[in-house]
Amino acid sequence: MIRAALSGMMFVQYFVWGAWYVTLGTYLAATLGFDGSQIGLLYGTTAVAAMISPFFVGMVADRFFATERILALLHCVGAALLYFASTVKSFSGFYPALLAYTLCYMPTLALTNALAFHHVKDAARDFPQIRVLGTIGWIAAGLVVGRLGLEASAVPLRIAAVASLVMAGYSLLLPHTPPKTASEPLTARAVLGLDALSLMKDRSFATLVIGSFLLCIPLQFYYAFTNLFLNEIGMSEPASKMTLGQMSEIGFMLLMPWFLARLGVKTTMLIGMAAWTVRYILFAQGNAGDLAWMLYASILLHGICYDFFFVTGQIYVDQRADVRIRAAAQGFIAFVTLGAGMFIGAWASGRVVEAYTLTGGGHDWQTIWLIPAAAAAIVGVLFLVFFRPPERTPARATTPATVPVAPA
């Protein structure tokens, strides 16, 4: 029963995110008339929240409140903020509303992970089977929004608001999870993982951190503008089609141990980086007609792009860090990538899209997509030259319990 409850928790948790996140760019551009820079800044709210949420989880929620109760409170407040955002038409009103919402939502990613880990006997065996329901929830949200043709409307935000309210009630039915007791004062340095800075003396670890930070800049183009791109070029039900990426993610996640055992961390991560370049080139050259296969191929590459880059990077950090600073190291890499890297990427992608906006509407998508393709290729070359990890060690899959995760 507990495992079923935890699986249901993950499904609703990621249904909420998937309902509004994928199609927001289309609504902002096509309906509200926001420009590329404004859309980029709005997508950057999740990154801002990712930088702040470790403080909240580590210093407040994880020390003073039962996890299921703080989850209920955050989702209840989040539901109200999402509904309010769906009624706002100006950027000056939309930005603070969405920022306030993401500040409520992003901590719940770490909290749901922590709650699940608290109640499973074998985390390595049980957690992946529970967490995969989150990916399925994201897929379900995309299918609902896409099939109903709601992408250019405020309805996805309201669907997410209702789902968030459901999650608030559901949270109160979850197993009681008391706050962790703090045996010693917890500092901002520990929460942000700064105790792991000693690992930066290792050139390969420093290369991983810097390379991951830099790659998060071009990859934000995909999250913020793919749905708008597919709508503009005339693909039918793009939100539904984009769920193929999450489906491939599930498949490649299952294949990860095989690739790591045979190729090692460096080659696997290089494949993931190369996949980002290839997917953007496919977007640049594809269309909704005879070259639609390029668009489908690009979407299906999501499993390689996400799993081979993010997950492999987390595994390498877990292998390199001493057990005493392992959690700090995972928190540090999450802060650098999902926070700082994604924020700069959201801003940069917005500026690029705005710069290539065509007179009379629409965008020069071919040029837009070639820019992150080139950026990802340059990062891949630097990674190839400077990243020299030690001999292969057995891969031990790990999912940090106290840091947010990347968009599915």
C-alpha positions as CSV (number, residue, x, y, z in Angstrom):
1,M,0.0,0.0,0.0
2,I,2.8,2.4,0.9
3,R,4.5,1.8,-2.5
4,A,1.3,2.4,-4.4
5,A,0.7,5.7,-2.4
6,L,4.2,6.9,-3.2
7,S,3.8,6.0,-6.8
8,G,0.6,8.0,-7.0
9,M,2.3,10.9,-5.3
10,M,5.0,11.0,-8.0
11,F,2.3,10.8,-10.8
12,V,0.4,13.8,-9.5
13,Q,3.5,15.7,-8.6
14,Y,4.9,15.6,-12.2
15,F,1.4,15.9,-13.8
16,V,1.2,19.3,-12.3
17,W,4.6,20.4,-13.8
18,G,4.0,18.8,-17.2
19,A,0.5,20.4,-17.6
20,W,1.8,24.0,-17.8
21,Y,5.6,23.9,-18.4
22,V,5.8,22.5,-21.9
23,T,3.2,24.7,-23.5
24,L,3.7,28.0,-21.6
25,G,5.9,29.5,-24.3
26,T,3.2,29.1,-26.9
27,Y,0.6,30.7,-24.7
28,L,2.9,33.6,-23.8
29,A,3.9,34.3,-27.4
30,A,0.7,33.5,-29.4
31,T,-1.9,34.7,-27.0
32,L,-0.3,37.3,-24.7
33,G,2.2,38.6,-27.2
34,F,5.2,38.4,-25.0
35,D,8.6,38.7,-26.7
36,G,11.5,36.2,-26.6
37,S,13.3,37.9,-23.7
38,Q,10.1,38.0,-21.6
39,I,9.4,34.3,-22.3
40,G,13.0,33.5,-21.4
41,L,12.8,35.3,-18.1
42,L,9.6,33.5,-17.2
43,Y,11.2,30.2,-17.9
44,G,14.1,31.3,-15.7
45,T,11.8,31.4,-12.7
46,T,12.2,27.7,-12.2
47,A,16.0,28.2,-12.1
48,V,15.8,31.0,-9.6
49,A,13.6,28.8,-7.4
50,A,16.0,25.9,-7.9
51,M,18.8,28.1,-6.4
52,I,16.6,29.2,-3.4
53,S,14.8,25.9,-2.7
54,P,17.8,24.1,-1.1
55,F,17.7,26.8,1.7
56,F,14.0,26.2,2.2
57,V,14.3,22.4,2.3
58,G,17.5,22.2,4.3
59,M,16.9,25.0,6.8
60,V,13.2,25.1,7.2
61,A,11.0,22.3,5.8
62,D,13.4,19.5,6.6
63,R,13.9,20.6,10.2
64,F,10.6,21.9,11.5
65,F,7.7,20.4,9.6
66,A,6.3,16.9,8.7
67,T,7.1,16.4,5.0
68,E,3.5,15.5,4.0
69,R,2.1,18.6,5.7
70,I,4.5,21.1,4.1
71,L,3.8,19.4,0.8
72,A,0.1,20.0,1.3
73,L,0.6,23.6,2.2
74,L,3.0,24.4,-0.7
75,H,0.7,22.8,-3.3
76,C,-2.4,24.5,-1.9
77,V,-0.7,27.9,-2.1
78,G,0.7,26.9,-5.5
79,A,-2.8,26.1,-6.8
80,A,-4.0,29.6,-6.0
81,L,-0.9,31.2,-7.6
82,L,-1.3,29.2,-10.8
83,Y,-4.9,30.1,-11.1
84,F,-4.1,33.8,-10.5
85,A,-1.3,33.6,-13.1
86,S,-3.9,32.3,-15.7
87,T,-5.9,35.5,-15.3
88,V,-3.0,37.9,-15.7
89,K,-2.3,39.4,-19.1
90,S,0.7,41.7,-18.5
91,F,4.3,40.7,-18.1
92,S,4.6,42.9,-15.0
93,G,1.9,40.9,-13.3
94,F,2.7,37.4,-14.8
95,Y,6.4,37.4,-13.8
96,P,5.9,37.8,-10.0
97,A,3.0,35.4,-10.0
98,L,5.0,32.7,-11.7
99,L,8.1,33.3,-9.6
100,A,6.0,33.0,-6.4
101,Y,4.5,29.8,-7.8
102,T,7.9,28.2,-8.7
103,L,9.2,29.2,-5.2
104,C,6.4,27.0,-3.9
105,Y,6.7,24.2,-6.4
106,M,10.5,23.6,-6.7
107,P,11.0,22.6,-3.1
108,T,8.3,19.9,-3.5
109,L,10.6,18.1,-5.9
110,A,13.1,17.4,-3.2
111,L,10.5,16.9,-0.6
112,T,8.7,14.1,-2.5
113,N,12.0,12.4,-3.2
114,A,12.9,12.6,0.6
115,L,9.5,11.3,1.6
116,A,9.8,8.3,-0.8
117,F,13.3,7.5,0.4
118,H,12.1,7.6,4.0
119,H,9.5,4.9,3.4
120,V,11.3,2.4,1.1
121,K,13.4,-0.5,2.4
122,D,15.9,-0.6,-0.6
123,A,16.3,2.7,-2.2
124,A,18.4,1.4,-5.2
125,R,15.7,-1.2,-6.0
126,D,12.5,0.5,-5.1
127,F,12.9,4.3,-5.8
128,P,13.4,4.1,-9.6
129,Q,10.2,2.0,-9.9
130,I,8.3,4.7,-7.9
131,R,9.9,7.7,-9.6
132,V,9.0,6.4,-13.1
133,L,5.4,7.2,-12.3
134,G,6.4,10.8,-12.3
135,T,7.6,10.6,-15.9
136,I,4.3,8.9,-16.8
137,G,2.4,11.7,-15.0
138,W,4.3,14.2,-17.2
139,I,3.4,12.2,-20.3
140,A,-0.3,12.1,-19.3
141,A,-0.4,15.8,-18.8
142,G,1.1,16.4,-22.2
143,L,-1.4,14.1,-23.9
144,V,-4.3,15.8,-22.2
145,V,-3.2,19.3,-23.2
146,G,-2.2,18.3,-26.7
147,R,-5.3,16.2,-27.6
148,L,-7.6,19.0,-26.4
149,G,-5.7,21.6,-28.4
150,L,-5.2,23.9,-25.4
151,E,-1.7,25.0,-26.0
152,A,-2.3,28.6,-26.9
153,S,-4.7,29.2,-24.0
154,A,-4.6,29.7,-20.2
155,V,-6.4,26.4,-19.6
156,P,-3.2,24.4,-19.0
157,L,-2.3,26.7,-16.1
158,R,-5.8,26.0,-14.7
159,I,-5.5,22.3,-15.2
160,A,-2.2,22.4,-13.3
161,A,-3.9,24.5,-10.6
162,V,-6.6,21.8,-10.1
163,A,-4.0,19.1,-10.1
164,S,-2.0,21.0,-7.5
165,L,-5.1,21.2,-5.3
166,V,-5.5,17.5,-5.7
167,M,-1.9,17.0,-4.8
168,A,-2.4,19.1,-1.7
169,G,-5.3,16.9,-0.5
170,Y,-3.4,13.7,-1.5
171,S,-0.4,14.8,0.5
172,L,-2.3,14.6,3.7
173,L,-3.1,10.9,3.0
174,L,0.6,10.0,2.6
175,P,2.5,8.2,5.4
176,H,3.6,10.4,8.3
177,T,7.1,11.6,7.7
178,P,8.5,13.6,10.7
179,P,11.1,16.3,10.2
180,K,14.7,15.2,10.5
181,T,16.4,16.1,13.8
182,A,19.3,18.4,13.5
183,S,22.2,17.3,15.7
184,E,24.3,20.4,14.8
185,P,23.6,23.8,13.3
186,L,23.0,23.7,9.5
187,T,24.7,26.4,7.5
188,A,24.1,27.9,4.1
189,R,27.5,26.5,3.1
190,A,26.3,23.0,3.8
191,V,22.9,23.5,2.2
192,L,24.4,24.7,-1.1
193,G,27.0,21.9,-1.1
194,L,29.9,24.3,-0.8
195,D,31.7,21.7,1.4
196,A,32.2,19.9,-1.9
197,L,34.4,22.7,-3.3
198,S,37.5,20.8,-2.3
199,L,36.6,18.4,-5.2
200,M,37.2,21.3,-7.7
201,K,41.0,20.7,-7.2
202,D,40.5,17.6,-9.3
203,R,40.7,18.8,-13.0
204,S,38.2,16.2,-14.2
205,F,35.7,17.1,-11.5
206,A,36.1,20.8,-12.3
207,T,35.7,20.0,-16.0
208,L,32.4,18.2,-15.2
209,V,31.1,21.1,-13.2
210,I,32.1,23.8,-15.7
211,G,31.0,21.7,-18.7
212,S,27.6,20.9,-17.1
213,F,27.1,24.5,-16.3
214,L,27.9,25.6,-19.9
215,L,25.8,22.9,-21.5
216,C,22.7,23.9,-19.4
217,I,22.8,27.2,-21.3
218,P,22.0,25.8,-24.8
219,L,19.7,23.1,-23.5
220,Q,17.3,25.6,-22.1
221,F,16.4,26.5,-25.7
222,Y,14.6,23.1,-25.9
223,Y,12.6,23.5,-22.7
224,A,11.5,27.1,-23.3
225,F,10.8,27.2,-27.1
226,T,10.2,23.8,-28.6
227,N,6.5,23.9,-28.2
228,L,6.3,27.4,-29.7
229,F,8.5,26.3,-32.6
230,L,6.4,23.2,-33.4
231,N,3.2,25.2,-33.2
232,E,4.5,27.9,-35.5
233,I,5.6,25.5,-38.2
234,G,2.3,23.7,-38.2
235,M,2.8,20.4,-36.4
236,S,-0.4,19.0,-35.2
237,E,-0.8,18.3,-31.4
238,P,2.8,19.2,-30.6
239,A,2.3,18.8,-26.8
240,S,1.2,15.2,-27.4
241,K,4.1,14.6,-29.8
242,M,6.6,15.9,-27.3
243,T,5.7,13.2,-24.8
244,L,7.6,10.8,-27.1
245,G,10.7,12.3,-25.5
246,Q,9.7,11.2,-22.0
247,M,8.8,7.8,-23.4
248,S,12.3,7.5,-24.8
249,E,13.6,8.7,-21.5
250,I,12.1,5.7,-19.7
251,G,13.7,3.3,-22.2
252,F,17.2,4.8,-22.1
253,M,17.0,4.9,-18.3
254,L,16.6,1.1,-18.3
255,L,19.6,0.8,-20.7
256,M,21.9,3.1,-18.6
257,P,23.7,0.3,-16.7
258,W,24.5,-1.4,-20.0
259,F,26.0,1.7,-21.6
260,L,27.9,2.7,-18.4
261,A,29.4,-0.8,-18.0
262,R,30.7,-0.9,-21.6
263,L,31.4,2.7,-22.4
264,G,32.3,4.3,-19.1
265,V,31.3,7.7,-17.8
266,K,33.2,10.0,-20.3
267,T,32.0,8.3,-23.5
268,T,28.4,8.1,-22.2
269,M,28.4,11.8,-21.3
270,L,30.0,12.7,-24.6
271,I,27.2,10.8,-26.4
272,G,24.7,12.8,-24.4
273,M,26.3,16.1,-25.3
274,A,26.5,15.2,-29.0
275,A,22.8,14.3,-28.9
276,W,22.0,17.9,-27.9
277,T,23.9,19.2,-31.0
278,V,22.2,16.6,-33.3
279,R,18.7,17.4,-32.0
280,Y,19.1,21.1,-32.6
281,I,20.5,20.5,-36.1
282,L,17.5,18.3,-36.8
283,F,15.1,21.0,-35.6
284,A,16.9,23.5,-37.8
285,Q,16.6,21.4,-41.0
286,G,13.2,19.7,-40.3
287,N,9.7,20.8,-41.2
288,A,6.1,19.7,-40.6
289,G,5.9,18.2,-44.1
290,D,8.3,15.8,-45.9
291,L,11.0,16.3,-43.3
292,A,8.8,15.7,-40.3
293,W,10.8,12.6,-39.5
294,M,13.6,15.0,-38.4
295,L,11.4,16.6,-35.8
296,Y,10.3,13.2,-34.4
297,A,13.9,12.0,-34.3
298,S,14.9,15.1,-32.4
299,I,12.1,14.6,-29.9
300,L,13.0,11.0,-29.4
301,L,16.6,11.9,-28.7
302,H,15.4,13.4,-25.4
303,G,16.1,10.1,-23.6
304,I,19.8,10.2,-24.6
305,C,20.1,13.9,-24.0
306,Y,18.6,13.7,-20.5
307,D,19.7,10.4,-19.2
308,F,23.3,10.3,-20.6
309,F,24.0,13.8,-19.5
310,F,22.1,14.5,-16.2
311,V,21.9,11.0,-14.8
312,T,25.4,10.0,-15.7
313,G,26.8,13.2,-14.2
314,Q,25.0,12.5,-10.9
315,I,26.5,9.0,-10.9
316,Y,30.0,10.3,-11.5
317,V,29.6,12.8,-8.7
318,D,28.4,10.0,-6.4
319,Q,31.5,7.9,-7.3
320,R,34.0,10.6,-6.9
321,A,32.8,12.2,-3.7
322,D,33.7,10.9,-0.3
323,V,30.7,9.6,1.6
324,R,31.0,12.5,4.1
325,I,30.4,15.1,1.4
326,R,28.4,13.1,-1.2
327,A,25.2,14.9,-0.4
328,A,27.0,18.2,-0.5
329,A,28.5,17.4,-3.9
330,Q,25.1,16.5,-5.4
331,G,23.7,19.7,-4.0
332,F,26.5,21.7,-5.4
333,I,26.2,20.3,-8.9
334,A,22.4,20.8,-8.8
335,F,22.9,24.5,-7.8
336,V,25.4,25.1,-10.6
337,T,23.4,23.4,-13.3
338,L,19.7,23.5,-12.6
339,G,20.0,26.9,-10.9
340,A,22.8,29.1,-12.4
341,G,23.1,27.3,-15.7
342,M,19.4,27.1,-16.4
343,F,18.8,30.7,-15.4
344,I,21.5,32.1,-17.8
345,G,20.2,29.7,-20.5
346,A,16.7,31.0,-20.1
347,W,17.8,34.6,-20.4
348,A,20.2,33.8,-23.4
349,S,17.6,31.7,-25.3
350,G,15.0,34.5,-24.9
351,R,17.4,37.1,-26.3
352,V,18.3,34.9,-29.2
353,V,14.6,34.2,-30.1
354,E,13.8,37.9,-29.8
355,A,16.7,38.8,-32.0
356,Y,15.4,36.5,-34.8
357,T,11.8,37.5,-34.6
358,L,10.5,38.2,-38.1
359,T,8.6,41.3,-39.2
360,G,4.9,40.5,-39.1
361,G,5.3,37.6,-36.7
362,G,7.0,34.2,-36.6
363,H,10.7,33.5,-36.1
364,D,13.8,32.4,-38.1
365,W,13.9,29.1,-36.4
366,Q,16.7,27.6,-38.6
367,T,19.2,30.2,-37.3
368,I,17.8,30.1,-33.8
369,W,18.4,26.3,-33.5
370,L,21.9,26.4,-35.0
371,I,23.1,28.7,-32.2
372,P,22.5,26.2,-29.4
373,A,23.7,23.4,-31.7
374,A,27.1,25.2,-32.1
375,A,27.3,26.0,-28.4
376,A,26.6,22.4,-27.3
377,A,29.3,21.2,-29.9
378,I,31.9,23.6,-28.4
379,V,31.2,22.4,-24.9
380,G,31.5,18.8,-26.1
381,V,34.9,19.4,-27.6
382,L,36.1,21.1,-24.4
383,F,34.8,18.2,-22.4
384,L,36.5,15.7,-24.7
385,V,39.9,17.4,-24.2
386,F,39.9,18.2,-20.5
387,F,37.7,15.5,-18.8
388,R,39.9,12.6,-17.9
389,P,38.2,10.5,-15.2
390,P,40.0,7.6,-13.5
391,E,39.5,4.0,-14.7
392,R,35.9,2.8,-14.9
393,T,34.3,2.0,-11.6
394,P,31.1,0.0,-11.3
395,A,28.1,2.4,-11.9
396,R,26.0,2.8,-8.8
397,A,22.7,4.5,-9.8
398,T,21.8,7.2,-7.4
399,T,19.1,9.8,-7.1
400,P,19.7,12.6,-4.6
401,A,16.9,13.0,-2.1
402,T,17.4,16.6,-1.2
403,V,18.0,18.4,-4.5
404,P,15.6,19.2,-7.3
405,V,15.8,17.4,-10.6
406,A,15.8,18.6,-14.2
407,P,12.6,18.9,-16.2
408,A,11.6,15.5,-17.4
